[in-house]
């Protein structure tokens, strides 16, 4: 029977599944909130396909702006309609699924003008999404597990301050605040690089797509060269330590391979992020 080349998307997904099998451990995260055809948050978590659900996005904040949540057609935050998501969020967490809020995104109006501005944004995130202080927050009375940095525009300044402030607020409040980032694959990342270099991040989902020099379709050599560079990133391990002996991410031996699906189901992904949680 004549063989047929796999489409790039399927080939990429196949590679990721193979790596998952090789590592004998895997974590799948999904960005939820921007696709009109996706199932509800409760159904997403009930599928048991994901260890992480990342709410996308908070695309407006900083520089004196009033922060604004955007979950597309799922709910209207301006009328308080997104507070109904609190029930689903708590259900997800009761199943052991970590729920994070992604700030930034490819479109939006966001940025930080100073360390003081970063502090104000951190306080807003803590009070409304992480610390459970405000029952009138955009998602109601919830305590999300952390914040995802998907910074793709504007200035690269002060994101390290925001990461530090969020971790400190969690420490002072007796709560572990998880931090993740979704950098582009060129190393170091133009926007997230400074924040990631602090070593405060628990998870790094590298975007190996839309970047011709390092995306999977660029070829094995270019892809693996980028992968090896990202292995040097300092990431907080599950035990709270910075890697092992200060090392960065390591596929298989020291890390879970994480495929972040933009849509429901591994083989329906439009794009996959690859990276890792250091053990």
VEXLUM-797119 format. One record per residue (C-alpha): x, y, z; residue number from 1; residue in one letter. Coordinates in pm, whole numbers, plus 50000, padded with zeros to 5 digits. Example, Ala and Ser with C-alpha at 12.3 -4.5 7.8 and 13.67 -1.06 7.14 Angstrom:
! VEXLUM-797119
X,Y,Z,n,res
51230,49550,50780,1,a .
51367,49894,50714,2,s .
! end
This chain:
! VEXLUM-797119
X,Y,Z,n,res
50000,50000,50000,1,x .
50138,50339,49907,2,x .
50240,50552,50201,3,x .
50119,50907,50244,4,x .
50301,51184,50429,5,x .
50130,51299,50745,6,x .
49994,51655,50742,7,x .
50219,51887,50942,8,x .
49963,51931,51221,9,x .
49917,51558,51266,10,x .
50291,51499,51242,11,x .
50354,51758,51512,12,x .
50091,51604,51738,13,x .
50237,51259,51671,14,x .
50583,51379,51773,15,x .
50444,51524,52094,16,x .
50260,51203,52178,17,x .
50577,51004,52113,18,x .
50771,51228,52349,19,x .
50499,51190,52609,20,x .
50524,50813,52584,21,x .
50903,50827,52602,22,x .
50895,51037,52917,23,x .
50643,50805,53085,24,x .
50472,51113,53222,25,x .
50275,51395,53072,26,x .
50071,51698,53155,27,x .
49830,51857,52913,28,x .
49714,52215,52950,29,x .
49446,52388,52749,30,x .
49376,52756,52689,31,x .
49002,52798,52736,32,x .
48780,53097,52666,33,x .
48839,53227,52314,34,x .
48673,52965,52094,35,x .
48300,52991,52035,36,x .
48267,52620,51960,37,x .
48442,52492,52272,38,x .
48255,52315,52549,39,x .
48194,52469,52889,40,x .
48464,52498,53151,41,x .
48293,52229,53359,42,x .
48285,51988,53064,43,x .
48648,52064,52983,44,x .
48757,51960,53331,45,x .
48516,51666,53349,46,x .
48684,51517,53041,47,x .
48988,51439,53259,48,x .
49209,51521,52961,49,x .
49382,51817,53122,50,x .
49591,51887,53428,51,x .
49580,52262,53366,52,x .
49308,52489,53232,53,x .
49425,52840,53145,54,x .
49152,53103,53121,55,x .
49218,53331,52825,56,x .
49254,53625,52853,57,x .
49293,53937,53064,58,x .
49396,54152,52764,59,x .
49365,54497,52924,60,x .
49560,54609,53231,61,x .
49844,54830,53347,62,x .
49941,55191,53272,63,x .
49646,55323,53470,64,x .
49385,55128,53273,65,x .
49092,54952,53434,66,x .
49165,54579,53388,67,x .
48920,54397,53164,68,x .
48855,54024,53129,69,x .
48764,53878,52790,70,x .
48620,53526,52765,71,x .
48464,53592,52423,72,x .
48109,53460,52389,73,x .
48117,53262,52714,74,x .
48014,53558,52929,75,x .
48001,53936,52957,76,x .
48224,54063,53239,77,x .
48090,54419,53212,78,x .
47751,54304,53338,79,x .
47892,54062,53595,80,x .
47802,53768,53374,81,x .
48136,53592,53419,82,x .
48083,53546,53793,83,x .
47876,53243,53705,84,x .
48201,53072,53602,85,x .
48299,53045,53968,86,x .
48099,52725,54010,87,x .
48278,52560,53718,88,x .
48617,52682,53840,89,x .
48561,52530,54183,90,x .
48445,52206,54023,91,x .
48765,52194,53817,92,x .
48978,52249,54124,93,x .
48788,51982,54317,94,x .
48896,51738,54044,95,x .
49258,51837,54089,96,x .
49275,52056,53778,97,x .
49486,52368,53821,98,x .
49309,52680,53690,99,x .
49521,52978,53588,100,x .
49439,53315,53434,101,x .
49637,53416,53125,102,x .
49726,53784,53103,103,x .
49814,53950,52774,104,x .
49759,53761,52451,105,x .
49814,53844,52087,106,x .
49566,54132,52093,107,x .
49485,54379,52363,108,x .
49593,54689,52548,109,x .
49836,54600,52821,110,x .
50175,54687,52960,111,x .
50362,54806,53267,112,x .
50507,55154,53307,113,x .
50708,55111,53628,114,x .
50776,54879,53923,115,x .
50495,55061,54104,116,x .
50258,54989,53817,117,x .
50358,54622,53832,118,x .
50281,54625,54203,119,x .
49933,54767,54141,120,x .
49858,54503,53878,121,x .
49983,54231,54113,122,x .
49754,54358,54389,123,x .
49461,54366,54149,124,x .
49525,54007,54040,125,x .
49570,53892,54398,126,x .
49255,54060,54528,127,x .
49028,53966,54237,128,x .
49157,53630,54116,129,x .
49403,53471,54356,130,x .
49339,53565,54717,131,x .
48963,53538,54729,132,x .
48937,53882,54889,133,x .
48676,54024,54654,134,x .
48344,53844,54602,135,x .
48263,54101,54335,136,x .
48561,54014,54115,137,x .
48506,53939,53746,138,x .
48488,53564,53818,139,x .
48314,53594,54154,140,x .
48455,53458,54478,141,x .
48727,53232,54341,142,x .
49088,53155,54424,143,x .
49263,53063,54102,144,x .
49585,52865,54120,145,x .
49805,53108,53935,146,x .
49881,53348,53651,147,x .
50003,53273,53299,148,x .
50218,53533,53121,149,x .
50133,53541,52749,150,x .
50307,53868,52670,151,x .
50333,53925,52296,152,x .
50348,54300,52246,153,x .
50461,54631,52392,154,x .
50753,54682,52624,155,x .
50952,54401,52785,156,x .
51008,54606,53100,157,x .
50885,54530,53453,158,x .
50737,54183,53392,159,x .
51002,54049,53629,160,x .
50867,54289,53893,161,x .
50515,54157,53838,162,x .
50632,53797,53876,163,x .
50820,53880,54196,164,x .
50526,54070,54343,165,x .
50282,53788,54268,166,x .
50506,53529,54432,167,x .
50557,53753,54736,168,x .
50185,53821,54773,169,x .
50123,53448,54769,170,x .
50397,53382,55022,171,x .
50270,53652,55256,172,x .
49913,53529,55212,173,x .
49998,53166,55282,174,x .
49919,53053,54927,175,x .
50132,52908,54650,176,x .
50081,53120,54339,177,x .
50175,52924,54029,178,x .
50337,53117,53746,179,x .
50355,53000,53387,180,x .
50468,53168,53067,181,x .
50412,53114,52695,182,x .
50720,53259,52524,183,x .
50794,53247,52152,184,x .
51054,52986,52058,185,x .
51337,53228,51961,186,x .
51561,53233,52268,187,x .
51547,53439,52482,188,x .
51191,53557,52434,189,x .
51155,53924,52346,190,x .
50885,53992,52606,191,x .
50880,53709,52861,192,x .
51255,53651,52873,193,x .
51333,53887,53160,194,x .
51055,53753,53378,195,x .
51141,53389,53307,196,x .
51506,53450,53392,197,x .
51406,53526,53753,198,x .
51363,53152,53810,199,x .
51021,53213,53966,200,x .
50816,53034,53700,201,x .
50670,52691,53763,202,x .
50583,52612,53401,203,x .
50706,52733,53063,204,x .
50502,52654,52751,205,x .
50719,52745,52452,206,x .
50537,52841,52132,207,x .
50707,52632,51865,208,x .
50492,52779,51588,209,x .
50460,53104,51389,210,x .
50838,53148,51413,211,x .
51010,53025,51099,212,x .
51357,52995,51250,213,x .
51262,52752,51528,214,x .
50914,52611,51471,215,x .
50878,52238,51413,216,x .
50838,52280,51037,217,x .
51178,52454,51023,218,x .
51338,52111,51040,219,x .
51476,51887,51309,220,x .
51808,52070,51350,221,x .
51656,52415,51397,222,x .
51380,52282,51620,223,x .
51617,52087,51845,224,x .
51861,52378,51862,225,x .
51583,52596,52003,226,x .
51471,52315,52234,227,x .
51821,52280,52381,228,x .
51840,52653,52448,229,x .
51511,52641,52637,230,x .
51646,52352,52846,231,x .
51868,52605,53022,232,x .
51574,52800,53162,233,x .
51552,52804,53544,234,x .
51209,52677,53646,235,x .
51068,52619,53991,236,x .
51015,52246,54048,237,x .
50712,52080,54199,238,x .
50903,52057,54527,239,x .
50953,52433,54529,240,x .
51319,52400,54435,241,x .
51471,52564,54129,242,x .
51514,52260,53909,243,x .
51768,52017,54047,244,x .
52091,52173,54154,245,x .
51987,52495,53981,246,x .
51942,52330,53641,247,x .
51671,52430,53398,248,x .
51409,52232,53215,249,x .
51493,51882,53097,250,x .
51268,51666,52880,251,x .
51196,51319,53022,252,x .
51460,51284,53292,253,x .
51370,51593,53487,254,x .
51043,51702,53341,255,x .
50698,51626,53222,256,x .
50644,51704,52857,257,x .
50348,51935,52835,258,x .
50145,51988,52523,259,x .
49921,52290,52547,260,x .
49620,52247,52326,261,x .
49448,52552,52186,262,x .
49135,52349,52124,263,x .
48970,52056,52296,264,x .
49153,51728,52243,265,x .
49515,51660,52156,266,x .
49449,51580,51791,267,x .
49233,51886,51737,268,x .
49502,52133,51831,269,x .
49560,52425,51603,270,x .
49887,52490,51774,271,x .
50082,52309,52036,272,x .
50312,52456,52291,273,x .
50579,52226,52413,274,x .
50756,52235,52734,275,x .
50785,52120,53077,276,x .
50736,52108,53445,277,x .
51059,52037,53627,278,x .
51019,51755,53877,279,x .
! end
